[in-house]
C-alpha cells in the first residue's frame, strides 16, 4: 500500500466523518492525546509542541479548535496552575474509532 493511497483513504475518512475541517496538525495533536499510541500522563501544551514539532502557539490554536469540537479538553495542571493539561474530550474515542473503520474500509478496496 502506497503512502499516497493511505493519505487518500484518510482524507476520505475525514470527509465521511464530517471532519474535513481537521488539519494535519490538529489530527496529529488529537492522536497524541487520544490515539492508540497516545502520550501518557498529563500532557501539556509544551509536551504536544515537542511531540509533533510545532510551535506552542500553533498547539494552542489547534487545541482550541479541537476543544470546540469536543475532541479534547483543557484542564489546569494541579501541580502548577500556570500549565494546562490536554486530555481526550467526550467525543474523541468515538470519532477516532469511526475514522479507523472508514480508513480500513477504504484501504481494503
VEXFITOR-243865 format. One record per atom (N, C-alpha, C): residue in one letter; residue number from 0; x, y, z. Coordinates in nm, 4 decimals. Atoms other than C-alpha are relative to their C-alpha. Layout:
REM residues N
A|NUM|X|Y|Z
...
REM end
This chain:
REM residues 109
X|0|0.0858|-0.1175|0.0000
X|0|0.0000|0.0000|0.0000
X|0|0.0899|0.1231|0.0000
X|1|-0.0825|-0.1203|0.0099
X|1|0.1495|0.3320|-0.1031
X|1|-0.0419|0.1042|0.1040
X|2|0.0301|-0.1094|-0.0930
X|2|0.1696|0.6350|0.1226
X|2|-0.1109|0.0872|-0.0573
X|3|0.1039|-0.0812|0.0634
X|3|-0.0460|0.8213|-0.1284
X|3|-0.1377|-0.0632|0.0183
X|4|0.1283|0.0685|-0.0201
X|4|-0.3210|0.5573|-0.1052
X|4|-0.0470|0.0138|0.1444
X|5|0.0350|-0.0148|-0.1403
X|5|-0.3095|0.5783|0.2738
X|5|-0.0505|0.1414|0.0279
X|6|0.0446|-0.1381|-0.0176
X|6|-0.3354|0.9585|0.2670
X|6|-0.1369|0.0228|-0.0629
X|7|0.1298|-0.0131|0.0669
X|7|-0.6233|0.9353|0.0215
X|7|-0.1105|-0.0620|0.0859
X|8|0.0985|0.0664|-0.0863
X|8|-0.8053|0.6902|0.2492
X|8|-0.0292|0.0837|0.1232
X|9|0.0211|-0.0854|-0.1168
X|9|-0.7525|0.9222|0.5455
X|9|-0.0835|0.1223|-0.0359
X|10|0.0787|-0.1160|0.0435
X|10|-0.8893|1.2191|0.3506
X|10|-0.1459|-0.0372|-0.0199
X|11|0.1374|0.0474|0.0190
X|11|-1.1981|1.0192|0.2525
X|11|-0.0669|-0.0242|0.1351
X|12|0.0553|0.0269|-0.1329
X|12|-1.2454|0.9115|0.6148
X|12|-0.0365|0.1296|0.0711
X|13|0.0296|-0.1285|-0.0633
X|13|-1.2252|1.2694|0.7408
X|13|-0.1254|0.0624|-0.0595
X|14|0.1180|-0.0553|0.0675
X|14|-1.4812|1.3809|0.4828
X|14|-0.1257|-0.0768|0.0428
X|15|0.1161|0.0826|-0.0351
X|15|-1.7147|1.0890|0.5608
X|15|-0.0431|0.0207|0.1454
X|16|0.0309|-0.0200|-0.1415
X|16|-1.6935|1.1603|0.9333
X|16|-0.0401|0.1448|0.0301
X|17|0.0360|-0.1403|-0.0201
X|17|-1.7760|1.5284|0.8797
X|17|0.1119|0.0818|0.0605
X|18|-0.1149|-0.0667|-0.0594
X|18|-1.4258|1.6318|0.9794
X|18|0.0961|0.0545|-0.1051
X|19|-0.0876|-0.0505|0.1054
X|19|-1.2932|1.7767|0.6555
X|19|0.0718|0.1278|0.0429
X|20|-0.0635|-0.1217|-0.0523
X|20|-1.2076|2.0922|0.8539
X|20|0.1274|-0.0300|0.0775
X|21|-0.1130|0.0388|-0.0846
X|21|-0.9491|1.8984|1.0568
X|21|0.1306|0.0081|-0.0788
X|22|-0.1297|-0.0118|0.0666
X|22|-0.5910|1.9945|0.9625
X|22|0.0894|-0.1174|0.0394
X|23|-0.0962|0.1052|-0.0315
X|23|-0.2971|1.7562|0.9609
X|23|0.0569|0.0200|0.1404
X|24|-0.0529|-0.0279|-0.1337
X|24|-0.1579|1.9286|1.2710
X|24|-0.1018|-0.0314|0.1084
X|25|0.1038|0.0293|-0.0979
X|25|-0.4898|1.9025|1.4526
X|25|-0.0165|-0.1503|0.0170
X|26|0.0113|0.1457|-0.0079
X|26|-0.5120|1.5334|1.3666
X|26|0.1192|-0.0582|0.0767
X|27|-0.1185|0.0478|-0.0717
X|27|-0.1540|1.4767|1.4877
X|27|-0.0123|0.0273|0.1493
X|28|0.0194|-0.0364|-0.1399
X|28|-0.2329|1.6579|1.8118
X|28|-0.1032|-0.0924|0.0652
X|29|0.1052|0.0866|-0.0528
X|29|-0.5517|1.4571|1.8605
X|29|0.0515|-0.1420|0.0226
X|30|-0.0544|0.1347|-0.0157
X|30|-0.3670|1.1296|1.8057
X|30|0.0980|-0.0081|0.1173
X|31|-0.0897|-0.0029|-0.1164
X|31|-0.1052|1.2316|2.0655
X|31|-0.0784|-0.0037|0.1303
X|32|0.0811|-0.0097|-0.1219
X|32|-0.3828|1.2963|2.3166
X|32|-0.0921|-0.1206|0.0173
X|33|0.1055|0.1010|-0.0123
X|33|-0.6400|1.0273|2.2367
X|33|0.0197|-0.1229|-0.0880
X|34|-0.0200|0.1115|0.0927
X|34|-0.4976|0.7889|1.9752
X|34|0.0525|-0.1247|0.0671
X|35|-0.0435|0.1276|-0.0573
X|35|-0.3890|0.4291|2.0233
X|35|0.1424|0.0045|0.0568
X|36|-0.1376|-0.0129|-0.0491
X|36|-0.0231|0.5317|2.0772
X|36|0.0210|0.1338|0.0695
X|37|-0.0029|-0.1326|-0.0611
X|37|-0.1025|0.8435|2.2774
X|37|0.1094|0.0136|0.1059
X|38|-0.0932|-0.0307|-0.1079
X|38|0.1353|1.0133|2.5152
X|38|-0.0673|-0.0345|0.1322
X|39|0.0588|0.0379|-0.1286
X|39|0.0871|0.9063|2.8762
X|39|0.0179|0.1104|0.1026
X|40|-0.0065|-0.0972|-0.1076
X|40|0.0297|1.1093|3.1882
X|40|-0.0595|0.1326|-0.0410
X|41|0.0481|-0.1330|0.0367
X|41|-0.0641|1.4750|3.1952
X|41|0.0776|0.0495|-0.1223
X|42|-0.0633|-0.0460|0.1236
X|42|0.0060|1.6196|2.8503
X|42|-0.0168|0.1514|-0.0085
X|43|0.0057|-0.1461|0.0052
X|43|0.0938|1.9874|2.8458
X|43|0.0104|0.0478|-0.1445
X|44|-0.0154|-0.0615|0.1315
X|44|0.0879|2.2227|2.5506
X|44|0.1450|-0.0118|-0.0450
X|45|-0.1436|0.0115|0.0306
X|45|0.4675|2.2206|2.5666
X|45|0.0348|-0.1423|-0.0449
X|46|-0.0245|0.1401|0.0387
X|46|0.4732|1.8362|2.5524
X|46|-0.0500|-0.0270|-0.1419
X|47|0.0567|0.0210|0.1335
X|47|0.2472|1.8382|2.2472
X|47|0.0822|0.0705|-0.1070
X|48|-0.0821|-0.0743|0.0964
X|48|0.4575|2.1034|2.0739
X|48|0.1270|-0.0783|-0.0327
X|49|-0.1208|0.0815|0.0223
X|49|0.7667|1.8879|2.1214
X|49|-0.0322|-0.1286|-0.0765
X|50|0.0344|0.1294|0.0599
X|50|0.5904|1.5657|2.0209
X|50|-0.0279|0.0098|-0.1498
X|51|0.0323|-0.0106|0.1430
X|51|0.4662|1.6949|1.6856
X|51|0.0809|0.1098|-0.0693
X|52|-0.0978|-0.0937|0.0559
X|52|0.7451|1.9513|1.6312
X|52|-0.0636|0.1244|-0.0610
X|53|0.0577|-0.1276|0.0413
X|53|0.5390|2.2685|1.6088
X|53|0.0079|0.0985|0.1160
X|54|-0.0104|-0.1040|-0.1018
X|54|0.5414|2.5972|1.7970
X|54|-0.1178|-0.0057|0.0977
X|55|0.1084|0.0011|-0.0991
X|55|0.3392|2.6195|2.1216
X|55|-0.1224|0.0841|-0.0382
X|56|0.1214|-0.0739|0.0388
X|56|0.1107|2.8973|1.9842
X|56|-0.0864|-0.0745|-0.1020
X|57|0.0757|0.0796|0.0983
X|57|0.0128|2.6651|1.6971
X|57|-0.0770|-0.1097|0.0728
X|58|0.0676|0.1012|-0.0814
X|58|-0.0684|2.3944|1.9524
X|58|-0.1214|0.0617|0.0685
X|59|0.1122|-0.0665|-0.0678
X|59|-0.2872|2.6431|2.1401
X|59|-0.1171|0.0216|-0.0952
X|60|0.1082|-0.0217|0.0976
X|60|-0.4851|2.7305|1.8256
X|60|-0.0642|-0.1329|-0.0410
X|61|0.0526|0.1312|0.0382
X|61|-0.5190|2.3658|1.7238
X|61|-0.0840|-0.0593|0.1125
X|62|0.0735|0.0499|-0.1164
X|62|-0.6289|2.2718|2.0752
X|62|-0.1349|0.0691|0.0130
X|63|0.1265|-0.0749|-0.0099
X|63|-0.8942|2.5459|2.0730
X|63|-0.1015|-0.0547|-0.0992
X|64|0.0918|0.0546|0.1012
X|64|-1.0442|2.4086|1.7501
X|64|-0.0491|-0.1393|0.0400
X|65|0.0389|0.1345|-0.0430
X|65|-1.0419|2.0523|1.8841
X|65|-0.0908|0.0045|0.1228
X|66|0.0851|-0.0140|-0.1190
X|66|-1.1951|2.1670|2.2119
X|66|-0.1422|0.0398|-0.0400
X|67|0.1341|-0.0397|0.0469
X|67|-1.4838|2.3369|2.0277
X|67|-0.0757|-0.1194|-0.0578
X|68|0.0619|0.1204|0.0578
X|68|-1.5487|2.0024|1.8551
X|68|-0.0154|-0.1122|0.1031
X|69|0.0116|0.0964|-0.1094
X|69|-1.5423|1.8205|2.1939
X|69|0.0945|-0.1197|-0.0163
X|70|-0.0961|0.1077|0.0216
X|70|-1.2396|1.6152|2.0865
X|70|0.1128|0.0027|0.1024
X|71|-0.0949|-0.0107|-0.1104
X|71|-1.0067|1.7445|2.3602
X|71|-0.0583|0.0943|0.1045
X|72|0.0371|-0.0911|-0.1087
X|72|-1.0454|1.9222|2.6928
X|72|0.1280|0.0553|0.0601
X|73|-0.1130|-0.0618|-0.0695
X|73|-0.8113|2.1636|2.8666
X|73|-0.0333|0.0076|0.1488
X|74|0.0167|-0.0039|-0.1456
X|74|-0.7609|2.1400|3.2437
X|74|0.1241|0.0629|0.0615
X|75|-0.1135|-0.0558|-0.0724
X|75|-0.5426|2.3369|3.4823
X|75|0.0811|-0.1141|0.0605
X|76|-0.0877|0.0999|-0.0586
X|76|-0.2436|2.1326|3.5916
X|76|-0.0051|0.0159|0.1511
X|77|0.0143|-0.0127|-0.1451
X|77|-0.2974|2.0552|3.9622
X|77|0.1309|0.0341|0.0712
X|78|-0.1294|-0.0275|-0.0632
X|78|0.0757|2.0780|4.0382
X|78|0.0508|0.1407|-0.0302
X|79|-0.0464|-0.1328|0.0400
X|79|0.1312|2.4070|3.8537
X|79|-0.1112|0.0679|-0.0781
X|80|0.1155|-0.0661|0.0604
X|80|-0.1657|2.6296|3.7800
X|80|0.0305|0.0809|-0.1242
X|81|-0.0361|-0.0729|0.1221
X|81|0.0298|2.8101|3.5066
X|81|-0.0060|-0.0902|-0.1225
X|82|0.0009|0.0965|0.1103
X|82|0.0270|2.4931|3.2967
X|82|-0.1410|-0.0507|-0.0265
X|83|0.1285|0.0573|0.0405
X|83|-0.2635|2.3452|3.1054
X|83|0.0260|-0.1417|-0.0499
X|84|-0.0068|0.1379|0.0474
X|84|-0.3072|1.9707|3.0573
X|84|-0.1092|-0.0219|-0.1031
X|85|0.0944|0.0312|0.1070
X|85|-0.4769|1.8460|2.7422
X|85|-0.0394|-0.1468|0.0141
X|86|0.0525|0.1370|-0.0151
X|86|-0.6991|1.5372|2.7758
X|86|-0.1002|-0.0292|-0.1100
X|87|0.1023|0.0330|0.1002
X|87|-0.9275|1.3463|2.5384
X|87|-0.1352|0.0573|0.0400
X|88|0.1339|-0.0527|-0.0235
X|88|-1.2692|1.5067|2.5055
X|88|-0.1046|-0.1096|-0.0075
X|89|0.1058|0.1000|-0.0040
X|89|-1.6039|1.3302|2.5305
X|89|-0.0285|-0.0682|-0.1343
X|90|0.0298|0.0592|0.1314
X|90|-1.6298|1.2672|2.1542
X|90|0.1220|-0.0603|-0.0679
X|91|-0.1249|0.0428|0.0641
X|91|-1.2656|1.1687|2.0850
X|91|0.0011|-0.1488|-0.0346
X|92|-0.0093|0.1448|0.0236
X|92|-1.2881|0.7900|2.1213
X|92|-0.0927|-0.0451|-0.1120
X|93|0.0953|0.0388|0.1051
X|93|-1.5998|0.7534|1.9051
X|93|0.0451|0.0484|-0.1362
X|94|-0.0429|-0.0552|0.1272
X|94|-1.4634|0.9806|1.6346
X|94|0.1214|-0.0746|-0.0539
X|95|-0.1178|0.0727|0.0460
X|95|-1.1276|0.8032|1.6197
X|95|-0.0361|-0.1422|-0.0435
X|96|0.0444|0.1337|0.0406
X|96|-1.2998|0.4632|1.6048
X|96|-0.0689|0.0049|-0.1358
X|97|0.0680|-0.0171|0.1288
X|97|-1.5196|0.5875|1.3200
X|97|0.1016|0.0220|-0.1124
X|98|-0.1033|-0.0245|0.1005
X|98|-1.2153|0.7184|1.1320
X|98|0.0766|-0.1276|-0.0328
X|99|-0.0745|0.1243|0.0213
X|99|-1.0294|0.3912|1.1795
X|99|-0.0799|-0.0982|-0.0854
X|100|0.0862|0.0893|0.0782
X|100|-1.3237|0.1927|1.0421
X|100|-0.0067|0.0435|-0.1458
X|101|0.0114|-0.0520|0.1368
X|101|-1.3589|0.4175|0.7373
X|101|0.1329|-0.0161|-0.0747
X|102|-0.1312|0.0150|0.0643
X|102|-0.9833|0.4180|0.6637
X|102|0.0241|-0.1464|-0.0363
X|103|-0.0197|0.1424|0.0268
X|103|-0.9692|0.0368|0.6908
X|103|-0.0841|-0.0448|-0.1202
X|104|0.0863|0.0366|0.1133
X|104|-1.2635|0.0021|0.4505
X|104|0.0552|0.0557|-0.1308
X|105|-0.0563|-0.0603|0.1215
X|105|-1.1027|0.2414|0.2011
X|105|0.1267|-0.0720|-0.0451
X|106|-0.1251|0.0688|0.0351
X|106|-0.7684|0.0647|0.2157
X|106|-0.0243|-0.1419|-0.0499
X|107|0.0339|0.1355|0.0432
X|107|-0.9390|-0.2725|0.1619
X|107|-0.0540|-0.0028|-0.1426
X|108|0.0553|-0.0051|0.1366
X|108|-1.0859|-0.1559|-0.1701
X|108|0.0993|-0.0417|-0.1039
REM end
